Amino acid sequence: MDMSTAPLSANDWLEFEESWLAPYAMRCRASRGRRYPEPSHPFRTLYQRDRERIVHCTAFRRMTGKTQVLVASVNDHHRTRLTHTLEVAQIARTVARRLRLNEDLTEAIALAHDIGHPPFGHAGEHALNHCLQHLGGFNHNLFGLRRVDELEERYPDFPGLNLSFEVREAFVQHCGRLEAPECAEFRDCGRPLLEAQVVDVVDAIAYDTHDIDDALGLGFLTLDELRQVLFWAEAVERVQRHHPGLSGPPLRTAVIRELLAWQVTDLLEETARRLEQYNIRSLDDVRNAPVPLVGFTPQLAEYKAEWERFLHNRVYTHHSVLRMTHNGQRILEALFHEYVRHPELLPEKHFRRWSGASERRGPPPPSWITHHRRPIPQLERVVADYLAGMTDRFAQMEYRRLFLPTMEV
């Protein structure tokens, strides 16, 4: 066989990693593996399989119906949690390639990074966190880890997706709650891998840029108002140097592209500078670095801080957004309390997760309430898991079915 046209095997790709990746990049051969050992695949590497498992799972598909800023059913044009995720993955992969990091690992982390978000965005998270406060609260990153470790049901030989340690670690490193019991196996890791750091920073690039794009499209802002912000004003100036007289929608899209390119270029240059400054030559150097290694120059960081204040004041607290988030929070809290009071209303699968019964046998006995008249913690967690997996639309439908006077089932 002509080897120049022979299909690549997984071993060929592993050899490519050894020859191409930077010494501080994560290699498949250095992975801490999976929770449940599996045989290797003939032509897909560890992180390639992780990426594909994430793309094919239920939680990934449901992100198309989950809020980024506005409720996902408001119109067909603004971003959802899924479109945001795809944008993060695309930018992160570009950055990883330029820095000679592991693109497959970077992409897998990016594709999974928002998989634990409940419906209605951060309002949904606040609602579930409030409902579960006495159990340690709700965190979308920790729920994302539980989702891929336990709740996805796709394989006969193990629960969840059985992702690699490094992809699972990224959920925890992003959540800021290493004291949580489910984080125990990750506490000795040190700083996140560069691939995870890239996704963390690129996530902010994507939403800082694209949330403004959506806000303009929805009429929350005008181009004239944005010119008050230095970050936008300088990007406009850069665009108009090459395209004098450009205005309206073409100017808007050109400035959005310029903002993205500016941030990515600054990120690459500053990260390369830090890698050199701190003499990063290995994975151990990354883990033990005194500061985050992926980031922006001080000037751009200052621009972005002003930009994010503007976003908060003019977009995230816009009355339309606040009204939607308020309604979303009320819907989830009402559903939570109704299911806890009446667990027999849960779908069969979730009822069984709580009761342990092999089949439904009518309403549960009064003994499911403790002597403190508090629902048992396991039920509350099962209900929260069910709610967190819903899309915006399904949560609204479920609310109508339970609380509005119709015969819909």
ROLOFI-343807 format. One line per 10 residues: for each residue z, x, y of C-alpha. Coordinates in nm, 2 decimals. Layout:
Z,X,Y  ...
***
This chain:
0.00,0.00,0.00  -0.08,0.12,0.35  0.27,0.17,0.49  0.15,0.12,0.85  0.09,-0.25,0.76  0.37,-0.30,0.51  0.63,-0.57,0.60  0.95,-0.42,0.74  1.26,-0.44,0.52  1.61,-0.47,0.64
1.66,-0.10,0.56  1.36,-0.01,0.77  1.52,-0.19,1.06  1.86,-0.02,1.00  1.68,0.32,1.02  1.52,0.21,1.34  1.86,0.13,1.48  1.99,0.48,1.39  1.69,0.64,1.56  1.66,0.42,1.87
2.00,0.28,1.97  2.22,0.47,2.22  2.53,0.64,2.06  2.76,0.39,2.23  2.56,0.08,2.09  2.69,-0.12,1.80  2.50,-0.07,1.47  2.49,-0.30,1.17  2.61,-0.02,0.95  2.92,0.02,1.16
3.01,-0.36,1.15  3.35,-0.47,1.01  3.15,-0.72,0.81  3.20,-1.09,0.73  3.51,-1.28,0.62  3.34,-1.37,0.30  3.13,-1.09,0.15  2.77,-1.17,0.09  2.48,-0.98,-0.06  2.25,-0.81,0.19
1.92,-0.98,0.28  1.59,-0.80,0.19  1.44,-0.82,0.54  1.70,-0.96,0.78  1.99,-0.75,0.91  2.34,-0.86,0.96  2.31,-0.96,1.33  1.96,-1.11,1.28  2.11,-1.34,1.02  2.40,-1.42,1.26
2.15,-1.51,1.53  1.95,-1.74,1.31  2.27,-1.91,1.17  2.37,-2.00,1.52  2.03,-2.14,1.62  2.02,-2.36,1.31  2.38,-2.50,1.34  2.47,-2.85,1.46  2.68,-2.73,1.75  2.39,-2.53,1.89
2.16,-2.83,1.89  2.42,-3.05,2.05  2.43,-2.83,2.36  2.11,-2.99,2.47  2.32,-3.30,2.55  2.61,-3.13,2.72  2.68,-3.08,3.08  2.62,-2.76,3.27  2.71,-2.89,3.62  2.59,-3.25,3.60
2.62,-3.49,3.31  2.33,-3.41,3.09  2.17,-3.76,3.11  2.14,-3.77,3.49  1.78,-3.66,3.50  1.53,-3.46,3.29  1.51,-3.15,3.52  1.85,-2.99,3.57  1.99,-2.75,3.33  2.20,-2.84,3.03
2.44,-2.62,2.83  2.15,-2.53,2.59  1.90,-2.44,2.86  2.17,-2.22,3.03  2.24,-2.06,2.69  1.87,-1.97,2.64  1.85,-1.83,2.99  2.15,-1.61,2.92  2.01,-1.49,2.59  1.68,-1.40,2.75
1.83,-1.20,3.04  2.09,-1.04,2.81  1.83,-0.92,2.57  1.63,-0.76,2.85  1.94,-0.58,2.97  2.04,-0.47,2.62  1.69,-0.33,2.56  1.69,-0.13,2.88  2.04,0.02,2.79  1.93,0.08,2.43
2.21,-0.15,2.30  2.18,-0.37,1.99  1.95,-0.66,2.10  2.01,-0.87,1.80  2.39,-0.86,1.84  2.36,-0.92,2.21  2.14,-1.22,2.15  2.36,-1.36,1.88  2.67,-1.34,2.11  2.47,-1.50,2.40
2.35,-1.79,2.19  2.70,-1.86,2.07  2.89,-1.80,2.39  2.90,-2.17,2.50  2.90,-2.34,2.16  3.26,-2.45,2.20  3.22,-2.64,2.52  3.32,-3.01,2.50  3.12,-3.28,2.67  3.14,-3.31,3.05
3.17,-2.94,3.11  3.49,-2.80,3.25  3.62,-3.15,3.32  3.61,-3.22,2.94  3.80,-2.89,2.88  4.06,-2.99,3.13  4.10,-3.33,2.97  4.15,-3.19,2.62  4.37,-2.91,2.74  4.60,-3.17,2.91
4.61,-3.38,2.59  4.70,-3.08,2.37  4.93,-2.90,2.61  5.23,-2.93,2.38  5.02,-2.77,2.10  4.90,-2.47,2.31  4.62,-2.65,2.49  4.25,-2.64,2.44  4.02,-2.34,2.52  3.65,-2.37,2.46
3.61,-2.01,2.34  3.88,-2.06,2.07  3.73,-2.39,1.97  3.39,-2.21,1.95  3.55,-1.96,1.71  3.70,-2.24,1.50  3.37,-2.42,1.51  3.18,-2.13,1.36  3.46,-2.03,1.12  3.56,-2.37,0.98
3.39,-2.68,1.12  3.02,-2.61,1.06  2.92,-2.73,0.71  2.60,-2.56,0.60  2.68,-2.34,0.31  2.82,-2.40,-0.04  3.00,-2.07,-0.08  3.21,-2.05,0.24  3.33,-2.26,0.53  3.17,-2.23,0.87
2.88,-1.99,0.94  3.06,-1.67,0.81  2.94,-1.47,1.11  3.00,-1.10,1.15  3.33,-0.97,1.29  3.16,-0.85,1.61  3.01,-1.19,1.70  3.34,-1.36,1.63  3.53,-1.11,1.83  3.32,-1.20,2.14
3.47,-1.55,2.15  3.82,-1.41,2.17  3.74,-1.13,2.41  3.60,-1.39,2.65  3.89,-1.63,2.64  4.18,-1.42,2.78  4.43,-1.56,2.52  4.48,-1.28,2.27  4.83,-1.40,2.21  4.70,-1.71,2.04
4.75,-1.70,1.66  4.38,-1.73,1.58  4.33,-1.40,1.78  4.55,-1.18,1.56  4.28,-1.00,1.38  4.11,-0.90,1.71  4.41,-0.77,1.90  4.36,-0.40,1.81  3.99,-0.38,1.92  4.03,-0.24,2.27
3.77,-0.32,2.52  3.48,-0.54,2.42  3.16,-0.39,2.29  2.89,-0.32,2.55  2.68,-0.59,2.39  2.96,-0.85,2.46  3.02,-0.71,2.81  2.65,-0.76,2.89  2.66,-1.12,2.79  2.98,-1.18,2.99
2.82,-1.05,3.31  2.48,-1.20,3.25  2.64,-1.54,3.20  2.76,-1.52,3.56  2.42,-1.41,3.68  2.26,-1.71,3.51  2.49,-1.98,3.64  2.53,-1.83,3.99  2.16,-1.83,4.03  2.05,-2.14,3.84
2.32,-2.37,3.96  2.19,-2.33,4.31  1.84,-2.40,4.19  1.96,-2.73,4.03  2.16,-2.81,4.35  1.85,-2.77,4.56  1.64,-2.98,4.32  1.90,-3.26,4.33  1.93,-3.26,4.71  2.29,-3.13,4.73
2.17,-2.85,4.96  1.89,-2.75,5.19  1.72,-2.41,5.23  1.85,-2.39,5.59  2.21,-2.43,5.47  2.16,-2.15,5.22  2.05,-1.91,5.48  2.41,-1.90,5.60  2.49,-1.70,5.29  2.41,-1.32,5.30
2.30,-1.30,4.94  2.04,-1.58,4.99  1.93,-1.46,5.34  1.86,-1.11,5.22  1.67,-1.24,4.92  1.46,-1.45,5.15  1.39,-1.15,5.37  1.28,-0.95,5.06  1.04,-1.22,4.95  0.89,-1.27,5.29
0.81,-0.91,5.33  0.55,-0.95,5.06  0.47,-1.32,5.12  0.49,-1.39,5.49  0.48,-1.76,5.58  0.59,-1.87,5.24  0.80,-2.19,5.26  0.91,-2.50,5.07  0.92,-2.51,4.69  0.72,-2.19,4.65
0.97,-2.00,4.86  1.26,-2.15,4.67  1.13,-2.04,4.33  1.03,-1.69,4.46  1.38,-1.64,4.61  1.54,-1.75,4.28  1.33,-1.49,4.09  1.43,-1.23,4.35  1.80,-1.31,4.31  1.77,-1.27,3.93
1.57,-0.94,3.96  1.81,-0.80,4.22  2.12,-0.87,4.01  1.97,-0.74,3.69  1.85,-0.42,3.85  2.18,-0.36,4.02  2.36,-0.43,3.69  2.15,-0.18,3.50  2.19,0.09,3.77  2.56,0.05,3.80
2.62,0.03,3.43  2.43,0.35,3.38  2.63,0.52,3.65  2.96,0.41,3.49  2.85,0.53,3.14  2.79,0.87,3.29  3.10,0.87,3.51  3.33,0.80,3.22  3.14,1.02,2.97  3.07,0.74,2.73
2.92,0.89,2.42  3.04,0.67,2.13  3.18,0.33,2.03  3.53,0.47,2.05  3.46,0.57,2.41  3.36,0.22,2.49  3.67,0.07,2.32  3.90,0.31,2.51  3.73,0.31,2.85  3.97,0.26,3.14
3.75,0.00,3.31  3.48,-0.25,3.22  3.15,-0.05,3.19  2.91,-0.33,3.26  2.91,-0.46,3.62  2.78,-0.45,3.97  2.79,-0.21,4.27  3.07,-0.29,4.52  2.81,-0.42,4.77  2.65,-0.67,4.53
2.99,-0.77,4.40  3.09,-0.86,4.76  2.77,-1.06,4.81  2.84,-1.25,4.48  3.20,-1.32,4.57  3.08,-1.49,4.90  2.80,-1.67,4.69  3.05,-1.80,4.44  3.28,-1.93,4.72  2.98,-2.12,4.86
2.89,-2.26,4.52  3.25,-2.38,4.48  3.26,-2.54,4.82  2.92,-2.70,4.83  2.81,-2.76,4.47  3.10,-2.78,4.23  3.31,-2.99,4.47  3.01,-3.21,4.58  3.11,-3.58,4.57  2.85,-3.65,4.30
2.98,-3.38,4.08  3.34,-3.47,4.13  3.27,-3.84,4.05  3.10,-3.74,3.73  3.37,-3.50,3.62  3.64,-3.75,3.71  3.47,-4.01,3.49  3.41,-3.76,3.21  3.77,-3.66,3.21  3.89,-4.02,3.20
3.65,-4.10,2.91  3.78,-3.81,2.69  4.15,-3.88,2.76  4.10,-4.25,2.68  3.92,-4.17,2.36  4.18,-3.91,2.26  4.47,-4.15,2.30  4.29,-4.44,2.13  4.20,-4.23,1.82  4.55,-4.09,1.80
4.70,-4.45,1.81  4.44,-4.58,1.57  4.31,-4.29,1.34  4.14,-4.55,1.12  3.88,-4.57,1.39  3.77,-4.21,1.33  3.45,-4.16,1.13  3.51,-4.11,0.76  3.48,-3.73,0.76  3.73,-3.67,1.04
3.97,-3.93,0.90  3.97,-3.74,0.57  4.02,-3.40,0.75  4.35,-3.55,0.88  4.47,-3.76,0.59  4.36,-3.54,0.31  4.24,-3.86,0.13  3.93,-3.85,-0.08  3.83,-4.19,0.06  3.94,-4.43,0.33
4.20,-4.68,0.21  4.24,-4.90,0.52  4.47,-4.83,0.82  4.73,-4.56,0.76  5.09,-4.65,0.71  5.34,-4.63,1.00  5.47,-4.30,0.86  5.20,-4.11,1.04  5.42,-4.14,1.35  5.71,-3.89,1.35
6.07,-3.99,1.42  6.01,-3.88,1.78  5.73,-4.13,1.80  5.48,-3.85,1.85  5.16,-3.83,1.66  5.16,-3.55,1.41  4.99,-3.23,1.55  4.73,-3.22,1.28  4.59,-3.56,1.38  4.58,-3.46,1.75
4.39,-3.14,1.66  4.14,-3.33,1.44  4.08,-3.58,1.72  4.03,-3.30,1.97  3.78,-3.13,1.74  3.59,-3.45,1.70  3.58,-3.51,2.07  3.48,-3.15,2.16  3.18,-3.17,1.93  3.04,-3.48,2.11
2.75,-3.48,2.36  2.80,-3.64,2.70  2.59,-3.94,2.59  2.77,-3.99,2.26  3.11,-3.98,2.43  2.99,-4.24,2.68  2.86,-4.46,2.40  3.18,-4.43,2.20  3.38,-4.52,2.51  3.17,-4.84,2.55
3.21,-4.93,2.18  3.59,-4.90,2.19  3.68,-5.03,2.54  3.40,-5.27,2.66  3.39,-5.62,2.52  3.08,-5.62,2.30  3.02,-5.65,1.93  2.84,-5.31,1.92  2.94,-5.09,1.62
***
